[in-house]
Amino acid sequence: MNELLKVTILVLLILGLMLSGSCARTSEAPGIPGEGGGDESSVSDEVARDRKIVKTGSMTLEVEDIAETMDEVAEMADELNGYVVSSYK
């Protein structure tokens, strides 16, 4: 009986240590989003300068000289600060 009591106490101690060790918390709670410093106006100014107007269009043309018309369309787009992404013959 004395031996059984020692084993039971030992098992309970080991279980207690395992349970208390698994409950430990080492990390801190996360902070509130947006707590970081910084100058928001410089970021918004930078974004405003990098903005572009994106327009997508599609057009079908029937022309006699495909290469010449493609060059003319590309020149027109370039004059208007635009560009042609792709074209099909």
Backbone atoms as SQL, in Angstrom:
CREATE TABLE atoms (id INTEGER PRIMARY KEY, chain TEXT, resi INTEGER, resn TEXT, atom TEXT, x REAL, y REAL, z REAL);
INSERT INTO atoms VALUES
  (1, 'A', 1, 'MET', 'N', 0.818, -1.176, 0.000),
  (2, 'A', 1, 'MET', 'CA', 0.000, 0.000, 0.000),
  (3, 'A', 1, 'MET', 'C', 0.870, 1.251, 0.000),
  (4, 'A', 2, 'ASN', 'N', 1.940, 1.206, 0.736),
  (5, 'A', 2, 'ASN', 'CA', 2.859, 2.327, 0.820),
  (6, 'A', 2, 'ASN', 'C', 3.471, 2.601, -0.553),
  (7, 'A', 3, 'GLU', 'N', 3.787, 1.583, -1.300),
  (8, 'A', 3, 'GLU', 'CA', 4.374, 1.713, -2.636),
  (9, 'A', 3, 'GLU', 'C', 3.354, 2.308, -3.614),
  (10, 'A', 4, 'LEU', 'N', 2.115, 1.905, -3.515),
  (11, 'A', 4, 'LEU', 'CA', 1.053, 2.428, -4.375),
  (12, 'A', 4, 'LEU', 'C', 0.818, 3.917, -4.119),
  (13, 'A', 5, 'LEU', 'N', 0.903, 4.335, -2.891),
  (14, 'A', 5, 'LEU', 'CA', 0.733, 5.737, -2.526),
  (15, 'A', 5, 'LEU', 'C', 1.860, 6.588, -3.111),
  (16, 'A', 6, 'LYS', 'N', 3.088, 6.093, -3.079),
  (17, 'A', 6, 'LYS', 'CA', 4.232, 6.819, -3.641),
  (18, 'A', 6, 'LYS', 'C', 4.084, 6.984, -5.154),
  (19, 'A', 7, 'VAL', 'N', 3.658, 5.944, -5.827),
  (20, 'A', 7, 'VAL', 'CA', 3.494, 5.996, -7.285),
  (21, 'A', 7, 'VAL', 'C', 2.375, 6.974, -7.650),
  (22, 'A', 8, 'THR', 'N', 1.293, 6.947, -6.902),
  (23, 'A', 8, 'THR', 'CA', 0.166, 7.850, -7.163),
  (24, 'A', 8, 'THR', 'C', 0.580, 9.301, -6.972),
  (25, 'A', 9, 'ILE', 'N', 1.309, 9.588, -5.901),
  (26, 'A', 9, 'ILE', 'CA', 1.779, 10.955, -5.648),
  (27, 'A', 9, 'ILE', 'C', 2.736, 11.400, -6.750),
  (28, 'A', 10, 'LEU', 'N', 3.620, 10.525, -7.174),
  (29, 'A', 10, 'LEU', 'CA', 4.575, 10.842, -8.237),
  (30, 'A', 10, 'LEU', 'C', 3.847, 11.145, -9.548),
  (31, 'A', 11, 'VAL', 'N', 2.858, 10.350, -9.887),
  (32, 'A', 11, 'VAL', 'CA', 2.091, 10.569, -11.117),
  (33, 'A', 11, 'VAL', 'C', 1.338, 11.892, -11.041),
  (34, 'A', 12, 'LEU', 'N', 0.743, 12.195, -9.898),
  (35, 'A', 12, 'LEU', 'CA', 0.020, 13.453, -9.729),
  (36, 'A', 12, 'LEU', 'C', 0.961, 14.655, -9.822),
  (37, 'A', 13, 'LEU', 'N', 2.157, 14.539, -9.264),
  (38, 'A', 13, 'LEU', 'CA', 3.139, 15.626, -9.369),
  (39, 'A', 13, 'LEU', 'C', 3.560, 15.860, -10.820),
  (40, 'A', 14, 'ILE', 'N', 3.805, 14.789, -11.541),
  (41, 'A', 14, 'ILE', 'CA', 4.211, 14.912, -12.948),
  (42, 'A', 14, 'ILE', 'C', 3.085, 15.537, -13.768),
  (43, 'A', 15, 'LEU', 'N', 1.846, 15.092, -13.549),
  (44, 'A', 15, 'LEU', 'CA', 0.707, 15.673, -14.257),
  (45, 'A', 15, 'LEU', 'C', 0.533, 17.149, -13.907),
  (46, 'A', 16, 'GLY', 'N', 0.720, 17.487, -12.645),
  (47, 'A', 16, 'GLY', 'CA', 0.611, 18.882, -12.219),
  (48, 'A', 16, 'GLY', 'C', 1.659, 19.756, -12.882),
  (49, 'A', 17, 'LEU', 'N', 2.897, 19.256, -12.966),
  (50, 'A', 17, 'LEU', 'CA', 3.962, 20.011, -13.634),
  (51, 'A', 17, 'LEU', 'C', 3.677, 20.177, -15.126),
  (52, 'A', 18, 'MET', 'N', 3.187, 19.128, -15.754),
  (53, 'A', 18, 'MET', 'CA', 2.880, 19.205, -17.182),
  (54, 'A', 18, 'MET', 'C', 1.759, 20.207, -17.446),
  (55, 'A', 19, 'LEU', 'N', 0.734, 20.188, -16.626),
  (56, 'A', 19, 'LEU', 'CA', -0.384, 21.112, -16.810),
  (57, 'A', 19, 'LEU', 'C', 0.028, 22.554, -16.543),
  (58, 'A', 20, 'SER', 'N', 0.808, 22.774, -15.509),
  (59, 'A', 20, 'SER', 'CA', 1.222, 24.145, -15.207),
  (60, 'A', 20, 'SER', 'C', 2.203, 24.669, -16.254),
  (61, 'A', 21, 'GLY', 'N', 3.025, 23.809, -16.816),
  (62, 'A', 21, 'GLY', 'CA', 3.967, 24.230, -17.856),
  (63, 'A', 21, 'GLY', 'C', 3.280, 24.538, -19.172),
  (64, 'A', 22, 'SER', 'N', 2.202, 23.843, -19.467),
  (65, 'A', 22, 'SER', 'CA', 1.514, 24.088, -20.735),
  (66, 'A', 22, 'SER', 'C', 0.641, 25.332, -20.683),
  (67, 'A', 23, 'CYS', 'N', 0.369, 25.843, -19.516),
  (68, 'A', 23, 'CYS', 'CA', -0.467, 27.043, -19.379),
  (69, 'A', 23, 'CYS', 'C', 0.351, 28.323, -19.405),
  (70, 'A', 24, 'ALA', 'N', 1.652, 28.226, -19.407),
  (71, 'A', 24, 'ALA', 'CA', 2.492, 29.424, -19.378),
  (72, 'A', 24, 'ALA', 'C', 2.311, 30.210, -20.665),
  (73, 'A', 25, 'ARG', 'N', 2.290, 31.518, -20.535),
  (74, 'A', 25, 'ARG', 'CA', 2.125, 32.381, -21.702),
  (75, 'A', 25, 'ARG', 'C', 3.340, 33.295, -21.779),
  (76, 'A', 26, 'THR', 'N', 4.064, 33.201, -22.883),
  (77, 'A', 26, 'THR', 'CA', 5.284, 33.990, -23.014),
  (78, 'A', 26, 'THR', 'C', 5.115, 35.190, -23.932),
  (79, 'A', 27, 'SER', 'N', 4.089, 35.206, -24.764),
  (80, 'A', 27, 'SER', 'CA', 3.941, 36.324, -25.696),
  (81, 'A', 27, 'SER', 'C', 3.007, 37.378, -25.124),
  (82, 'A', 28, 'GLU', 'N', 3.207, 38.601, -25.605),
  (83, 'A', 28, 'GLU', 'CA', 2.365, 39.704, -25.171),
  (84, 'A', 28, 'GLU', 'C', 1.138, 39.788, -26.068),
  (85, 'A', 29, 'ALA', 'N', 0.124, 40.439, -25.581),
  (86, 'A', 29, 'ALA', 'CA', -1.074, 40.652, -26.383),
  (87, 'A', 29, 'ALA', 'C', -0.749, 41.625, -27.507),
  (88, 'A', 30, 'PRO', 'N', -1.354, 41.452, -28.679),
  (89, 'A', 30, 'PRO', 'CA', -1.067, 42.365, -29.785),
  (90, 'A', 30, 'PRO', 'C', -1.572, 43.763, -29.487),
  (91, 'A', 31, 'GLY', 'N', -0.864, 44.738, -30.025),
  (92, 'A', 31, 'GLY', 'CA', -1.235, 46.130, -29.807),
  (93, 'A', 31, 'GLY', 'C', -2.394, 46.547, -30.693),
  (94, 'A', 32, 'ILE', 'N', -2.828, 47.750, -30.512),
  (95, 'A', 32, 'ILE', 'CA', -3.910, 48.298, -31.314),
  (96, 'A', 32, 'ILE', 'C', -3.353, 48.650, -32.689),
  (97, 'A', 33, 'PRO', 'N', -4.027, 48.257, -33.779),
  (98, 'A', 33, 'PRO', 'CA', -3.532, 48.596, -35.113),
  (99, 'A', 33, 'PRO', 'C', -3.447, 50.107, -35.290),
  (100, 'A', 34, 'GLY', 'N', -2.399, 50.537, -35.942),
  (101, 'A', 34, 'GLY', 'CA', -2.236, 51.956, -36.215),
  (102, 'A', 34, 'GLY', 'C', -1.495, 52.702, -35.128),
  (103, 'A', 35, 'GLU', 'N', -0.923, 51.982, -34.157),
  (104, 'A', 35, 'GLU', 'CA', -0.172, 52.659, -33.107),
  (105, 'A', 35, 'GLU', 'C', 1.172, 53.161, -33.600),
  (106, 'A', 36, 'GLY', 'N', 1.669, 52.582, -34.689),
  (107, 'A', 36, 'GLY', 'CA', 2.972, 52.975, -35.184),
  (108, 'A', 36, 'GLY', 'C', 2.978, 54.428, -35.604),
  (109, 'A', 37, 'GLY', 'N', 4.093, 55.073, -35.402),
  (110, 'A', 37, 'GLY', 'CA', 4.191, 56.485, -35.759),
  (111, 'A', 37, 'GLY', 'C', 4.329, 56.654, -37.248),
  (112, 'A', 38, 'GLY', 'N', 4.735, 57.787, -37.659),
  (113, 'A', 38, 'GLY', 'CA', 4.931, 58.045, -39.067),
  (114, 'A', 38, 'GLY', 'C', 4.168, 59.274, -39.496),
  (115, 'A', 39, 'ASP', 'N', 4.571, 59.802, -40.600),
  (116, 'A', 39, 'ASP', 'CA', 3.940, 60.996, -41.128),
  (117, 'A', 39, 'ASP', 'C', 2.973, 60.578, -42.222),
  (118, 'A', 40, 'GLU', 'N', 1.692, 60.629, -41.935),
  (119, 'A', 40, 'GLU', 'CA', 0.693, 60.182, -42.895),
  (120, 'A', 40, 'GLU', 'C', 0.608, 61.095, -44.108),
  (121, 'A', 41, 'SER', 'N', 0.882, 62.361, -43.946),
  (122, 'A', 41, 'SER', 'CA', 0.749, 63.288, -45.069),
  (123, 'A', 41, 'SER', 'C', 1.779, 62.992, -46.148),
  (124, 'A', 42, 'SER', 'N', 2.983, 62.572, -45.781),
  (125, 'A', 42, 'SER', 'CA', 3.989, 62.273, -46.795),
  (126, 'A', 42, 'SER', 'C', 3.598, 61.045, -47.589),
  (127, 'A', 43, 'VAL', 'N', 2.955, 60.089, -46.951),
  (128, 'A', 43, 'VAL', 'CA', 2.516, 58.884, -47.652),
  (129, 'A', 43, 'VAL', 'C', 1.401, 59.231, -48.630),
  (130, 'A', 44, 'SER', 'N', 0.431, 60.016, -48.193),
  (131, 'A', 44, 'SER', 'CA', -0.683, 60.356, -49.080),
  (132, 'A', 44, 'SER', 'C', -0.214, 61.230, -50.239),
  (133, 'A', 45, 'ASP', 'N', 0.761, 62.111, -50.019),
  (134, 'A', 45, 'ASP', 'CA', 1.303, 62.917, -51.109),
  (135, 'A', 45, 'ASP', 'C', 2.005, 62.038, -52.132),
  (136, 'A', 46, 'GLU', 'N', 2.730, 61.052, -51.639),
  (137, 'A', 46, 'GLU', 'CA', 3.449, 60.155, -52.535),
  (138, 'A', 46, 'GLU', 'C', 2.479, 59.338, -53.372),
  (139, 'A', 47, 'VAL', 'N', 1.418, 58.863, -52.763),
  (140, 'A', 47, 'VAL', 'CA', 0.419, 58.084, -53.489),
  (141, 'A', 47, 'VAL', 'C', -0.265, 58.952, -54.539),
  (142, 'A', 48, 'ALA', 'N', -0.555, 60.189, -54.197),
  (143, 'A', 48, 'ALA', 'CA', -1.224, 61.089, -55.137),
  (144, 'A', 48, 'ALA', 'C', -0.358, 61.348, -56.365),
  (145, 'A', 49, 'ARG', 'N', 0.941, 61.417, -56.208),
  (146, 'A', 49, 'ARG', 'CA', 1.824, 61.651, -57.351),
  (147, 'A', 49, 'ARG', 'C', 1.903, 60.440, -58.257),
  (148, 'A', 50, 'ASP', 'N', 1.766, 59.240, -57.697),
  (149, 'A', 50, 'ASP', 'CA', 1.899, 58.019, -58.482),
  (150, 'A', 50, 'ASP', 'C', 0.590, 57.568, -59.118),
  (151, 'A', 51, 'ARG', 'N', -0.481, 58.300, -58.934),
  (152, 'A', 51, 'ARG', 'CA', -1.770, 57.892, -59.488),
  (153, 'A', 51, 'ARG', 'C', -1.778, 58.036, -61.002),
  (154, 'A', 52, 'LYS', 'N', -2.473, 57.097, -61.634),
  (155, 'A', 52, 'LYS', 'CA', -2.642, 57.135, -63.079),
  (156, 'A', 52, 'LYS', 'C', -4.095, 56.830, -63.395),
  (157, 'A', 53, 'ILE', 'N', -4.573, 57.417, -64.444),
  (158, 'A', 53, 'ILE', 'CA', -5.920, 57.108, -64.904),
  (159, 'A', 53, 'ILE', 'C', -5.800, 55.940, -65.872),
  (160, 'A', 54, 'VAL', 'N', -6.511, 54.887, -65.581),
  (161, 'A', 54, 'VAL', 'CA', -6.457, 53.695, -66.419),
  (162, 'A', 54, 'VAL', 'C', -7.772, 53.588, -67.172),
  (163, 'A', 55, 'LYS', 'N', -7.674, 53.572, -68.485),
  (164, 'A', 55, 'LYS', 'CA', -8.850, 53.389, -69.325),
  (165, 'A', 55, 'LYS', 'C', -8.567, 52.244, -70.275),
  (166, 'A', 56, 'THR', 'N', -9.526, 51.396, -70.410),
  (167, 'A', 56, 'THR', 'CA', -9.386, 50.255, -71.300),
  (168, 'A', 56, 'THR', 'C', -10.393, 50.411, -72.430),
  (169, 'A', 57, 'GLY', 'N', -9.934, 50.188, -73.622),
  (170, 'A', 57, 'GLY', 'CA', -10.829, 50.308, -74.763),
  (171, 'A', 57, 'GLY', 'C', -10.573, 49.208, -75.771),
  (172, 'A', 58, 'SER', 'N', -11.519, 49.033, -76.631),
  (173, 'A', 58, 'SER', 'CA', -11.408, 48.035, -77.682),
  (174, 'A', 58, 'SER', 'C', -11.962, 48.651, -78.961),
  (175, 'A', 59, 'MET', 'N', -11.293, 48.367, -80.077),
  (176, 'A', 59, 'MET', 'CA', -11.717, 48.969, -81.335),
  (177, 'A', 59, 'MET', 'C', -11.436, 47.986, -82.464),
  (178, 'A', 60, 'THR', 'N', -12.315, 47.954, -83.421),
  (179, 'A', 60, 'THR', 'CA', -12.115, 47.135, -84.612),
  (180, 'A', 60, 'THR', 'C', -12.074, 48.067, -85.814),
  (181, 'A', 61, 'LEU', 'N', -11.024, 47.947, -86.617),
  (182, 'A', 61, 'LEU', 'CA', -10.862, 48.790, -87.801),
  (183, 'A', 61, 'LEU', 'C', -10.629, 47.918, -89.019),
  (184, 'A', 62, 'GLU', 'N', -11.109, 48.388, -90.159),
  (185, 'A', 62, 'GLU', 'CA', -10.784, 47.756, -91.433),
  (186, 'A', 62, 'GLU', 'C', -10.007, 48.785, -92.241),
  (187, 'A', 63, 'VAL', 'N', -8.742, 48.475, -92.492),
  (188, 'A', 63, 'VAL', 'CA', -7.872, 49.417, -93.203),
  (189, 'A', 63, 'VAL', 'C', -7.151, 48.692, -94.320),
  (190, 'A', 64, 'GLU', 'N', -6.593, 49.477, -95.244),
  (191, 'A', 64, 'GLU', 'CA', -5.851, 48.886, -96.352),
  (192, 'A', 64, 'GLU', 'C', -4.424, 48.536, -95.935),
  (193, 'A', 65, 'ASP', 'N', -3.766, 49.431, -95.200),
  (194, 'A', 65, 'ASP', 'CA', -2.375, 49.201, -94.798),
  (195, 'A', 65, 'ASP', 'C', -2.315, 49.029, -93.277),
  (196, 'A', 66, 'ILE', 'N', -2.219, 47.790, -92.832),
  (197, 'A', 66, 'ILE', 'CA', -2.269, 47.474, -91.401),
  (198, 'A', 66, 'ILE', 'C', -1.076, 48.070, -90.657),
  (199, 'A', 67, 'ALA', 'N', 0.121, 47.876, -91.168),
  (200, 'A', 67, 'ALA', 'CA', 1.331, 48.330, -90.477),
  (201, 'A', 67, 'ALA', 'C', 1.333, 49.849, -90.306),
  (202, 'A', 68, 'GLU', 'N', 0.975, 50.571, -91.370),
  (203, 'A', 68, 'GLU', 'CA', 0.968, 52.032, -91.303),
  (204, 'A', 68, 'GLU', 'C', -0.075, 52.528, -90.293),
  (205, 'A', 69, 'THR', 'N', -1.248, 51.914, -90.292),
  (206, 'A', 69, 'THR', 'CA', -2.304, 52.323, -89.362),
  (207, 'A', 69, 'THR', 'C', -1.909, 52.026, -87.920),
  (208, 'A', 70, 'MET', 'N', -1.274, 50.887, -87.697),
  (209, 'A', 70, 'MET', 'CA', -0.816, 50.550, -86.345),
  (210, 'A', 70, 'MET', 'C', 0.203, 51.572, -85.862),
  (211, 'A', 71, 'ASP', 'N', 1.114, 51.991, -86.746),
  (212, 'A', 71, 'ASP', 'CA', 2.104, 53.007, -86.382),
  (213, 'A', 71, 'ASP', 'C', 1.427, 54.340, -86.063),
  (214, 'A', 72, 'GLU', 'N', 0.431, 54.719, -86.866),
  (215, 'A', 72, 'GLU', 'CA', -0.269, 55.984, -86.638),
  (216, 'A', 72, 'GLU', 'C', -1.028, 55.969, -85.306),
  (217, 'A', 73, 'VAL', 'N', -1.666, 54.857, -85.000),
  (218, 'A', 73, 'VAL', 'CA', -2.401, 54.747, -83.735),
  (219, 'A', 73, 'VAL', 'C', -1.432, 54.818, -82.557),
  (220, 'A', 74, 'ALA', 'N', -0.287, 54.146, -82.668),
  (221, 'A', 74, 'ALA', 'CA', 0.712, 54.186, -81.594),
  (222, 'A', 74, 'ALA', 'C', 1.248, 55.602, -81.409),
  (223, 'A', 75, 'GLU', 'N', 1.463, 56.338, -82.506),
  (224, 'A', 75, 'GLU', 'CA', 1.929, 57.725, -82.418),
  (225, 'A', 75, 'GLU', 'C', 0.881, 58.615, -81.750),
  (226, 'A', 76, 'MET', 'N', -0.393, 58.418, -82.108),
  (227, 'A', 76, 'MET', 'CA', -1.465, 59.208, -81.498),
  (228, 'A', 76, 'MET', 'C', -1.531, 58.950, -79.993),
  (229, 'A', 77, 'ALA', 'N', -1.415, 57.700, -79.610),
  (230, 'A', 77, 'ALA', 'CA', -1.454, 57.366, -78.182),
  (231, 'A', 77, 'ALA', 'C', -0.267, 57.986, -77.459),
  (232, 'A', 78, 'ASP', 'N', 0.900, 57.957, -78.087),
  (233, 'A', 78, 'ASP', 'CA', 2.101, 58.531, -77.480),
  (234, 'A', 78, 'ASP', 'C', 1.967, 60.048, -77.318),
  (235, 'A', 79, 'GLU', 'N', 1.391, 60.717, -78.309),
  (236, 'A', 79, 'GLU', 'CA', 1.185, 62.166, -78.224),
  (237, 'A', 79, 'GLU', 'C', 0.249, 62.535, -77.075),
  (238, 'A', 80, 'LEU', 'N', -0.655, 61.637, -76.733),
  (239, 'A', 80, 'LEU', 'CA', -1.612, 61.877, -75.645),
  (240, 'A', 80, 'LEU', 'C', -1.137, 61.266, -74.324),
  (241, 'A', 81, 'ASN', 'N', 0.179, 60.962, -74.246),
  (242, 'A', 81, 'ASN', 'CA', 0.790, 60.350, -73.054),
  (243, 'A', 81, 'ASN', 'C', 0.167, 59.000, -72.708),
  (244, 'A', 82, 'GLY', 'N', -0.169, 58.250, -73.717),
  (245, 'A', 82, 'GLY', 'CA', -0.722, 56.907, -73.523),
  (246, 'A', 82, 'GLY', 'C', 0.123, 55.887, -74.260),
  (247, 'A', 83, 'TYR', 'N', -0.385, 54.695, -74.380),
  (248, 'A', 83, 'TYR', 'CA', 0.324, 53.655, -75.109),
  (249, 'A', 83, 'TYR', 'C', -0.646, 52.552, -75.499),
  (250, 'A', 84, 'VAL', 'N', -0.245, 51.783, -76.491),
  (251, 'A', 84, 'VAL', 'CA', -1.025, 50.642, -76.955),
  (252, 'A', 84, 'VAL', 'C', -0.415, 49.403, -76.329),
  (253, 'A', 85, 'VAL', 'N', -1.218, 48.660, -75.595),
  (254, 'A', 85, 'VAL', 'CA', -0.709, 47.464, -74.929),
  (255, 'A', 85, 'VAL', 'C', -0.568, 46.325, -75.920),
  (256, 'A', 86, 'SER', 'N', -1.597, 46.092, -76.717),
  (257, 'A', 86, 'SER', 'CA', -1.528, 45.003, -77.688),
  (258, 'A', 86, 'SER', 'C', -2.437, 45.319, -78.861),
  (259, 'A', 87, 'SER', 'N', -2.134, 44.690, -79.985),
  (260, 'A', 87, 'SER', 'CA', -2.979, 44.828, -81.167),
  (261, 'A', 87, 'SER', 'C', -2.910, 43.522, -81.944),
  (262, 'A', 88, 'TYR', 'N', -3.950, 43.247, -82.684),
  (263, 'A', 88, 'TYR', 'CA', -4.038, 42.004, -83.450),
  (264, 'A', 88, 'TYR', 'C', -4.217, 42.342, -84.918),
  (265, 'A', 89, 'LYS', 'N', -3.549, 41.569, -85.747),
  (266, 'A', 89, 'LYS', 'CA', -3.643, 41.784, -87.199),
  (267, 'A', 89, 'LYS', 'C', -4.743, 40.934, -87.768);
